[in-house]
């Protein structure tokens, strides 16, 4: 197995509501692990693996806090979706970045199961990625880039033509990361959205050619 990716955590004997979906995920997680990219030097001492059942609540709270701190004013229903890790893990692969020295969770990202997609932004032959989050104390270590490299490597190994995602005009930090990594705008898939309270944003679409 390549350095940096660890498809541990869920296995055929796991118990809990999401164990069934992730029994297959753990067995199939080597589609990302074999692509192995341990990330830039800034991410030294960080490894990626599938989430464990006992971590779901904490990782959900971590992700919600990361978004709330980085992008104040996000609506409560979106923050609740971000926090709903256990629900998401029933049908998708939730990965975490772990500090090798301390075991602390530094970030998370969600990828689809093989043959699936997460959202309507993906078209035939594409794979999407959602809900990248990095804790404040880990920013600057390359954790976000490492998690996105996992997504790129996974999409490439599964034979996708493109990795796609949504972000918004309310998330400039995320946009800077994606553009720095080589993602480009998919303008034809973008949408202007007005909330019930009258606030508005543009749901942006980005793609990475594989």
N, C-alpha and C positions, 0 to 999 in steps of 0.2 A: 504494500500500500504506500502511496506517495506521502511524503512528509506534509503535514498540515491539515489533512482531512481525516476525520475519525468518525465513521458511520456507526457509532456505538449508541447505546441508550435504549432503543426499542429493539426487541427481538421476539421470536415466535412465542416465547413464554411470558411476555409482558402482560400485566394485568391492567385494568382500567378502561375507561370509555374509549380511548383512542388507540389502544393496543393493537386491535385488529388491522387498522389501516397502516400502522407503522411497523407491524411485523414484516409486511411486504416492503415498506420503505427501508428498513434496516438492511434487508437482504439486497435490495436494489440500490442502496445508497452508494455503492462503489461506482456507479456510473459517474458520479462526481468525484469520488475519491481517487479513482484511477487516473483522472485527468490531472491530478495533483499539481497545484500551484500554491506554494506556501506564502505568496505575497511578497511585498517589498520589505526591505530591511526594517522599515518602521514598524512592521507587524511581527517582528521577532518575538518569540515567547508567547504567541497566540496560536491556538489550534481551533479547528472547526469540527463540530460534531452535531448529530441530531439531538434535539431536546429530550430530556428525560421526563417521565410522568410527574415526578415530584417537584420539578422546576417550573411547571407551567404557570402557576399563579404568580411566582416571582418574576418570571420573564415577561408576562403580560404587564405587570406593574412597571417593570423597567422600560418596556417599549412605550407605554403611555406617558411616562415621565419624560422620556427622551424627546418625544414629539411635543409635549406640552411646554417644555423648557425651550426648545429650539424654535417653535412656531406658536407663540401665545395667541389665544383667540380661536383655536380650532374648535369646531362644534362638538358638543358633548357626545352626540351619536357616533361621530367618527372616532373620537378617542375611545369610546366603548368598543368599537370594532377592532381597533388596534390592540386593546387589552385582551380580547377574546382569544387567547392563544389556544386554550384547550379545544374550543370549537373548531378553530382553524386546523389544528393538528389531526382531526379526525379524517380529513380528506386531502391534506397537503403535507409537505415536508417542512417542518420548522427547524431551522438550523440555528445554532448558537456559536458565538466566538467566546472561547474560554481562556483566561490567563493561565498559562502553564504553571506558573509559580504559586499562585494563590487559589486557583480554581474559581475565581470570580467570573461571572458572566459579564462580558463587555459589550455584547451586541447580538442582534438576531436578524434573520431574514427568512422569508417564506418562498419556497419553490413548489411547483406542482409535482404531483406524482407522475411517473413516466406515462406518456400518452394523454395527459390531461393538461388543461390550462386553468389559470386562476380567475381570469376576467375577460371581458369582451374586447380588450385592447389587442389580444393576440389573434392572428389570422392563421389560416392553414399553413403548416410547416414552421410555425413560430412557437416559442416558449416565452412566458412572461414571469416576472419576479415582482414581489410585493413586500411592503412593510419593512424596509430596511430601517434599523434603529441601532444607535450606538450611545452608550451612557456617556454623560458629560466628562467624567474623569478619564475616559479612554480616548477622547478625541485628540487627534494628532499622532496617534500610534499606527495609523493605517488600517484600522479595523474595518471601517466602512468599505474601503477599497478591497480588502481581503474577502469580505462577504460577497461583494459584487463580482469579484474574480471567480468565486465559487459558482455563482449563477452563470457567468459566461462559459466557464469550463463545462458545467452540467449541460447547458444548451448545446454546446458544440458536440459533446460526446453523444448526446441523444439524436444527433443528426439534424438539428433545427437549422433553418436558414438565417434566423434572426432572433435575438433576445429583445423583448420589448417590455415597457413599463409605463405606468402613469405617474406623474407628479403634478404639482400645481404651481401657479404663480405665487402662492403663499409660502413656498418652500425653496428659497434661493440657495440655501446651503446644499440641499440635495441636487439641485440642478447643476451647481458648480462641480460637484463630484462626478456626475454622469458625463458631463461635457469634457472634463479632464481625462476621463477614461476612454473617450472616443465615441460616446453615444451621440446621436444626431436627432433632431426634431422630426416627428412624423406629423406635419401640420394638418394633413387631411383627416387625422384621427382625433383632433383636439375639439374641445367643446367649451363654450362659455356657459357658466352655471350661475344662476341667481338663487340664493337661499330665501327661505320664507321671511327672514328678518330684513331682506333687502340687500344684504352684502353679496358681493359677486367675486368670482375668480374664474380663471381659465384652467380646465383640466388638460394638462399637457401630456403629450405622448412622445416617448423617446425610443429609439431602436439602436441596436448594436449589430452590425453585419458580421456573420460568422463564416 
